[in-house]
Amino acid sequence: MCGRFVSPEEAAIERAVEVGRKRGLLWKPSFNTAPTMAVPVLLGDSEPGYTLDTARWGFIPHWWKKDEEPRSTINARVESAADKPMWRDAFAKRRCLIPALGWYEWAQREHIDTETGEVQTIKQPHFLHAPDKGLLLFAGLYSECADARTGASLTVAIITGAAKGPAAEVHDRMPVILKGDAAIRWADPEQHDKAALSKLLERNRLDAIAAHPVSRRVNSPSNDDTGLVEAFGANSP
């Protein structure tokens, strides 16, 4: 699962990947990006480089007709994204990359109350990121479905898979992270072979991730500052 992440500045994205075109740059860099917020997305293009655009985090398929939005569509499970009705059209035709500087997960930890000595179980947030703190590219699916609140013309979901390496010590799920040629091939709109795309996600995902506990201030989306990603005592509230 991925329920919060750090959205980078435009300059950080352009330093990491080749951006050919830009449109609708409506997101704001955030240390505490939450569902329904505007986020940056990279789309494959016939021109050299990616197209940098904005999407609302929370996928709404183009065929959705109900007044209420679909539930639980911020993440798409890699195990079923190719075939599940909610995702299969986007998996075949509308794939993207979501740039991020890391994400947050919550792990159950024991906390000792310093006043009473009582052992309590808390959900300790952790920040997960590249060891060099560089830009990560989450595999994503998008829909051309406008969101009036954010002004974005797209909505998006992050593809997640079973956590591996240090990330698995924090949570059992993590975003599927791609880089280099694998990222380019995933976003390529000319690629339609679902079996080949599924293998690409399975064989090329990046699992080298560092993690450390952070303050529970991240629990509130209203908190948004660099202190949220700083290391914090694992047994502190």
Secondary structure, 3 states (H helix, E strand, C coil): CCCEEEECCHHHHHHHCCEEEECCCCCCCEEEECCCCEEEEEECCCCCCEEEEEEEECCCCCCCCCCCCCCCCCEEECCCCCCCCCCHHHHHHCEEEEEECCEEEEEEEEEECCCCCCEEEEEEEEEEECCCCCCEEEEEEEECCCCCCCCCCEEEEEEEEECCHHHHHCCCEEECEECHHHHHHHHCCCCCCHHHHHHHHHHHCCCCCEEEECCHHHHCCCCCCHHHHCCCCCCCC
